[in-house]
Each structure stands twice: as C-alpha cells, then as structure tokens.
Amino acid sequence: MTDTLAQQGRASIKAGSKSFALASKVLPPRIRDDASMLYAWCRYCDDVIDGQEMGHGQVEDYRDGQGERLEELRTKTTAALAGQATDPIFQGLAKVMERNAIPHRHAYELLKGFEMDAAERVYRSVDDILDYSYHVAGVVGVMMAMIMGVRDEATLDRASDLGLAFQLTNISRDVIDDAKAGRVFVPQDLLLAHGAPIAPDLLMQPQNWPAAHLATVDLLDVAEAYYASARTGIRELPFRCAWAISAALKVYREIGQVLRRGGPDAWQGRVGASSARKMRLALRAGGPALLRATVKDAPRDGFYQRPS
C-alpha cells in the first residue's frame, strides 16, 4: 500500500511542480516518498479550494461552494489523522504524519490558509501576506523539514522562511493570472506606493503593469531576505537533503530573477527558467550542500514568527 501511495505522490509532484520534482530526485528514497505524499495532499487541497487541476486552469465559478469544500477537506483530514481515511491522497497524509511524528496541528494550519482564500481576505500590508504565506507554504516547509529529521526549532524557523520565500515568489509570478481570477495578493501598501491599482480588474490591464511590477520587485526584495535566512538552515541537514533544499531554493528563486530582468513584459507568458537552466542550477546546488557547515547565520530580526 505504501509503495502505491508513494507512486501517486511522485506522479502528483511531477505534474504539479517540475521545479520541486527536479529537486526531489536527490533525496533518499524514503524521504522522497514521504515528501511526495505530503505534496500530493497539499496540492489536492489547494486545487479543491481554487477550482484548479495541479495548480493550473481556473473554473469561472470557483468561489461558489468554497466554504463547503473547505469543510469537506477538514472532515477528510480529521478522519485520516484518526486512521479512518479511504481516499488514497488522505491515506498518504496519514502515513507521513504518523511515520514522522508530525504534529497534527500543522495540517490544520495549512487548511487555515485555504480558509483565508475562501473568506477572500484582503492583504493590506507585508505582514498580512506573510501570515497568509506561512499558512499555505511556510508550514509545508516545516513539515518537509520534519520528514528530513529536523526537530530543532531554530532550523524549523529557517524551513518556514523558505516556504515564505517560495510563496512570495509565486505571488510575484502570478500577479496578472490572479487578477484575472479576481484575486490580489500583492500587499495594497506596496501597490499604492507605486501608483498601481488595488482592484483586480484594473490591475490586469497592461497599462498598469509597470507600476505593478515595481510593487512586485519590492515583494521580491522581501523574499530575498527569507531566501538568505533559509540558506542557514541547510547546515543542519544530511548532505542529500541539503542538496535537494539548496536546489529547490536556487531553481525557485530564479523565477523572481527572471521577472526582475524581464520587467512588466515578463507577464506576457509563463514566468520561469528553461529546463536546461533549472538543471544547471540544481547541479550547482551540490556545492553549497557540501560546504553547508561554512554557511554563516543570516539574521531573522523582524521576521515572521510562526505559531508556537
């Protein structure tokens, strides 16, 4: 049964994120399988809430019934964590949580992030979006670190920081697609500071992209600080885990670099690096993993503090 669940998880991560699938290849098999099963559950829940498939597409009436779908996810998650799952996705979650002694509250923290989506939370400040980013991504970083054997709270903070950086990068990449779906995640404070509109129907209009891009660069600057913090965390990981995390960091950070270089026109297509570029970055990540003991502490003063 575990082999089948792991295969489904690997298929999910391959379809849902080529960047994460590439980085996961260097993980030890058991850790890779558990990470894939956790990813499959996270991806499934996200898709159910957003009306998407593997993070792509968007049904027009996706907001209809979001609250009911969220409650169904909570019910299935609770059943799974009580050993009563029937759906393979939730069976995989239960297996991962039990095998790695991951506190159940972390699964519910992720669902709280999706509750923010269903409630159409408005993000007025960077602090607001960091809180959201923790619940939909930072907590996933914490759970992934636990799969890798991490229990030290300081290192778990760094794992959370990586998840936050990933989510801020996602938000920056998807500004226009989100606006077309009626959503705005770039903090209003940043948009207004550059004269960009905060209404999605205006934000999606090309004449407003230059101002929106400036606000997005500010958000990417915040992400850079969190990426720097996350690099500190690889010191505490075994080599193959450190390599995988370093690869994921380099490959995902490149999305933001492409957006910076491309300017507003980068939103004309899917923002990201080529497969060849991703492969080079992943291979180069082996060096920092080997030298991880020499990584210096990056300060976390003023950073988001995850729930205790």
C-alpha positions as CSV (number, residue, x, y, z in Angstrom):
1,M,0.0,0.0,0.0
2,T,2.8,2.5,0.9
3,D,4.5,1.9,-2.4
4,T,1.3,2.6,-4.3
5,L,0.7,5.8,-2.3
6,A,4.3,6.9,-2.8
7,Q,3.9,6.3,-6.6
8,Q,0.8,8.5,-6.6
9,G,2.7,11.2,-4.7
10,R,5.6,11.2,-7.1
11,A,3.1,11.5,-10.0
12,S,1.5,14.4,-8.3
13,I,4.7,16.3,-7.7
14,K,5.9,15.7,-11.3
15,A,2.6,17.1,-12.7
16,G,2.2,19.9,-10.2
17,S,5.8,21.3,-9.9
18,K,8.6,20.5,-12.3
19,S,11.0,22.5,-10.0
20,F,10.2,20.5,-6.9
21,A,10.2,17.3,-8.8
22,L,13.7,18.0,-10.1
23,A,15.0,18.9,-6.6
24,S,13.4,15.8,-5.0
25,K,15.4,13.5,-7.3
26,V,18.5,13.6,-5.0
27,L,16.6,12.8,-1.8
28,P,17.0,9.4,-0.2
29,P,14.1,7.1,-1.3
30,R,12.1,7.1,1.9
31,I,12.3,10.8,2.4
32,R,11.4,11.4,-1.3
33,D,8.4,9.2,-1.0
34,D,7.1,10.9,2.2
35,A,7.8,14.3,0.7
36,S,5.9,13.4,-2.4
37,M,2.9,12.0,-0.4
38,L,2.7,15.2,1.6
39,Y,3.0,17.3,-1.5
40,A,0.1,15.3,-3.1
41,W,-2.2,16.1,-0.2
42,C,-1.2,19.8,-0.2
43,R,-1.7,20.1,-4.0
44,Y,-5.0,18.3,-3.8
45,C,-6.4,20.6,-1.1
46,D,-5.2,23.7,-3.0
47,D,-6.8,22.5,-6.2
48,V,-10.1,21.8,-4.5
49,I,-10.2,25.3,-3.0
50,D,-9.1,27.1,-6.1
51,G,-11.0,25.1,-8.7
52,Q,-7.8,24.1,-10.5
53,E,-6.0,20.9,-11.5
54,M,-2.4,20.6,-10.5
55,G,-2.3,24.4,-10.0
56,H,-3.4,25.2,-13.5
57,G,-6.6,26.3,-15.1
58,Q,-9.4,28.1,-13.2
59,V,-13.1,27.4,-13.4
60,E,-15.1,30.6,-13.6
61,D,-17.3,30.0,-10.6
62,Y,-14.6,28.6,-8.4
63,R,-15.7,30.8,-5.4
64,D,-19.1,29.1,-5.3
65,G,-19.1,26.5,-2.6
66,Q,-15.6,27.2,-1.4
67,G,-16.7,27.1,2.2
68,E,-18.4,23.7,1.8
69,R,-15.3,22.3,0.0
70,L,-13.1,23.5,2.8
71,E,-15.2,21.8,5.4
72,E,-15.1,18.6,3.4
73,L,-11.3,18.8,3.4
74,R,-11.3,19.3,7.1
75,T,-13.6,16.3,7.6
76,K,-11.4,14.1,5.4
77,T,-8.2,15.3,7.1
78,T,-9.6,14.6,10.6
79,A,-10.7,11.2,9.5
80,A,-7.3,10.5,8.0
81,L,-5.4,11.6,11.1
82,A,-7.7,9.3,13.2
83,G,-6.7,6.3,10.9
84,Q,-10.0,6.3,9.0
85,A,-9.0,7.5,5.6
86,T,-10.4,5.8,2.5
87,D,-9.1,8.3,-0.1
88,P,-5.5,7.4,-1.2
89,I,-4.4,11.1,-1.0
90,F,-5.5,11.3,2.6
91,Q,-4.1,7.8,3.4
92,G,-0.8,9.1,2.2
93,L,-1.1,12.1,4.5
94,A,-1.8,9.9,7.5
95,K,1.1,7.7,6.7
96,V,3.5,10.6,6.5
97,M,2.3,12.3,9.7
98,E,2.5,9.1,11.7
99,R,5.8,7.9,10.4
100,N,7.5,11.2,11.0
101,A,5.6,12.2,14.2
102,I,4.5,15.4,12.7
103,P,2.1,17.3,15.0
104,H,-1.5,17.2,13.5
105,R,-1.9,21.0,14.1
106,H,0.4,21.6,11.1
107,A,-2.1,20.0,8.7
108,Y,-4.8,22.3,10.1
109,E,-2.6,25.3,9.8
110,L,-2.5,24.7,6.1
111,L,-6.2,24.4,5.9
112,K,-6.5,27.7,7.8
113,G,-4.6,29.3,4.9
114,F,-7.2,28.0,2.5
115,E,-9.8,29.4,4.8
116,M,-8.3,32.8,4.1
117,D,-8.8,32.1,0.4
118,A,-12.4,31.2,1.0
119,A,-13.0,34.3,3.1
120,E,-11.4,36.5,0.4
121,R,-9.0,38.0,2.9
122,V,-7.6,41.4,1.8
123,Y,-3.9,41.8,2.2
124,R,-3.1,45.4,3.1
125,S,0.4,45.0,4.3
126,V,3.5,42.8,4.0
127,D,2.8,41.4,7.5
128,D,-0.7,40.3,6.2
129,I,0.8,38.5,3.2
130,L,3.5,36.9,5.4
131,D,0.8,35.5,7.7
132,Y,-1.0,34.0,4.7
133,S,2.2,32.7,3.2
134,Y,3.1,30.9,6.3
135,H,-0.3,29.1,6.4
136,V,-0.2,28.0,2.7
137,A,3.6,27.4,2.3
138,G,5.7,28.1,5.4
139,V,4.0,25.3,7.4
140,V,4.7,23.0,4.4
141,G,8.4,23.8,4.8
142,V,8.2,22.9,8.5
143,M,6.6,19.5,7.7
144,M,9.1,18.8,5.0
145,A,11.9,19.5,7.4
146,M,10.4,17.2,9.9
147,I,10.3,14.5,7.2
148,M,14.1,15.1,6.9
149,G,14.5,14.5,10.6
150,V,14.6,18.1,11.8
151,R,13.3,18.8,15.3
152,D,15.4,21.9,16.3
153,E,13.1,24.9,16.5
154,A,15.6,27.3,15.0
155,T,16.1,25.1,12.0
156,L,12.3,24.7,11.6
157,D,12.1,28.5,11.6
158,R,14.5,28.5,8.6
159,A,12.4,25.9,6.8
160,S,9.4,28.1,7.4
161,D,11.3,31.0,5.9
162,L,12.0,29.0,2.7
163,G,8.3,28.3,2.3
164,L,7.5,32.0,2.8
165,A,10.1,32.9,0.1
166,F,8.6,30.4,-2.3
167,Q,5.1,31.8,-1.8
168,L,6.2,35.4,-2.2
169,T,7.8,34.3,-5.4
170,N,4.6,32.5,-6.5
171,I,2.6,35.7,-5.8
172,S,5.0,37.8,-7.8
173,R,4.9,35.4,-10.8
174,D,1.1,35.1,-10.8
175,V,0.1,38.8,-10.3
176,I,-1.8,39.0,-13.6
177,D,-3.2,35.5,-13.6
178,D,-4.5,36.1,-10.1
179,A,-6.0,39.4,-11.1
180,K,-7.9,37.7,-13.9
181,A,-9.3,35.4,-11.4
182,G,-10.4,38.3,-9.2
183,R,-7.6,37.9,-6.6
184,V,-4.9,40.3,-5.4
185,F,-2.1,39.0,-3.2
186,V,0.5,41.8,-3.6
187,P,0.0,43.9,-0.5
188,Q,-2.1,47.0,-1.1
189,D,0.6,49.2,0.7
190,L,3.2,48.2,-2.0
191,L,0.8,48.7,-4.9
192,L,-0.4,52.1,-3.7
193,A,3.2,53.3,-3.0
194,H,3.9,52.9,-6.8
195,G,0.6,54.2,-8.0
196,A,-0.7,50.8,-9.0
197,P,-4.4,49.9,-8.6
198,I,-5.6,47.5,-5.9
199,A,-8.7,46.4,-7.8
200,P,-8.1,43.2,-9.8
201,D,-10.0,44.4,-12.9
202,L,-7.6,47.4,-13.1
203,L,-4.5,45.5,-12.1
204,M,-4.9,43.1,-15.0
205,Q,-4.9,45.9,-17.6
206,P,-1.5,46.2,-19.4
207,Q,-1.2,50.0,-18.8
208,N,-0.9,49.3,-15.1
209,W,1.7,46.6,-15.3
210,P,4.7,48.8,-15.0
211,A,3.6,50.2,-11.6
212,A,2.5,46.7,-10.5
213,H,5.9,45.4,-11.5
214,L,7.6,47.9,-9.2
215,A,5.5,46.8,-6.3
216,T,6.3,43.2,-7.2
217,V,10.0,43.9,-7.1
218,D,9.5,45.3,-3.6
219,L,7.9,42.0,-2.7
220,L,10.7,40.0,-4.3
221,D,13.1,42.0,-2.1
222,V,11.3,40.7,0.9
223,A,11.6,37.2,-0.5
224,E,15.3,37.7,-0.9
225,A,15.7,38.2,2.9
226,Y,13.8,35.0,3.5
227,Y,15.8,33.0,1.0
228,A,19.0,34.2,2.7
229,S,17.6,33.0,6.1
230,A,16.6,29.7,4.6
231,R,20.2,29.0,3.4
232,T,21.3,29.0,7.0
233,G,19.0,26.0,7.7
234,I,20.7,23.6,5.3
235,R,23.7,23.4,7.7
236,E,21.6,21.0,9.9
237,L,20.6,18.7,7.1
238,P,22.2,15.5,5.8
239,F,24.0,16.0,2.5
240,R,21.4,14.7,0.1
241,C,18.6,16.6,1.9
242,A,20.8,19.8,1.9
243,W,21.4,19.3,-1.8
244,A,17.7,18.9,-2.5
245,I,16.7,22.0,-0.5
246,S,19.6,24.1,-2.0
247,A,18.4,23.0,-5.5
248,A,14.8,23.9,-4.8
249,L,15.9,27.3,-3.4
250,K,18.1,28.1,-6.4
251,V,15.5,26.9,-9.0
252,Y,12.6,28.7,-7.4
253,R,14.5,31.9,-6.7
254,E,15.3,32.0,-10.4
255,I,11.6,32.7,-11.1
256,G,11.9,36.0,-9.3
257,Q,15.2,36.8,-11.1
258,V,13.5,36.2,-14.5
259,L,10.7,38.5,-13.5
260,R,13.1,41.2,-12.4
261,R,15.1,41.1,-15.6
262,G,12.0,40.8,-17.8
263,G,10.2,43.7,-16.4
264,P,6.4,44.0,-16.9
265,D,6.6,42.2,-20.3
266,A,7.6,39.0,-18.4
267,W,3.9,38.6,-17.5
268,Q,3.1,38.2,-21.2
269,G,3.9,34.5,-20.8
270,R,4.6,32.0,-18.0
271,V,7.5,33.4,-15.9
272,G,10.2,30.9,-15.3
273,A,13.5,29.4,-16.3
274,S,14.2,26.9,-19.1
275,S,14.6,23.2,-18.3
276,A,18.3,23.4,-19.1
277,R,18.7,26.4,-16.8
278,K,16.9,24.5,-14.0
279,M,19.2,21.5,-14.4
280,R,22.3,23.6,-14.2
281,L,21.1,25.4,-11.1
282,A,20.2,22.0,-9.5
283,L,23.6,20.6,-10.2
284,R,25.4,23.7,-8.9
285,A,23.4,23.3,-5.6
286,G,25.6,20.3,-4.8
287,G,28.5,22.7,-4.0
288,P,26.6,24.7,-1.3
289,A,25.4,21.4,0.2
290,L,28.9,20.1,0.5
291,L,30.1,23.4,2.1
292,R,27.0,23.8,4.3
293,A,29.0,23.8,7.5
294,T,30.6,27.1,6.5
295,V,27.3,29.0,5.9
296,K,27.0,31.9,8.2
297,D,23.9,32.9,10.2
298,A,21.6,35.2,8.4
299,P,19.7,37.5,10.9
300,R,16.0,36.9,11.4
301,D,15.3,40.2,13.2
302,G,11.8,41.4,12.4
303,F,10.9,38.2,10.6
304,Y,7.5,36.5,10.7
305,Q,7.2,34.3,13.8
306,R,5.3,31.1,13.1
307,P,2.7,29.9,15.6
308,S,4.2,28.0,18.5
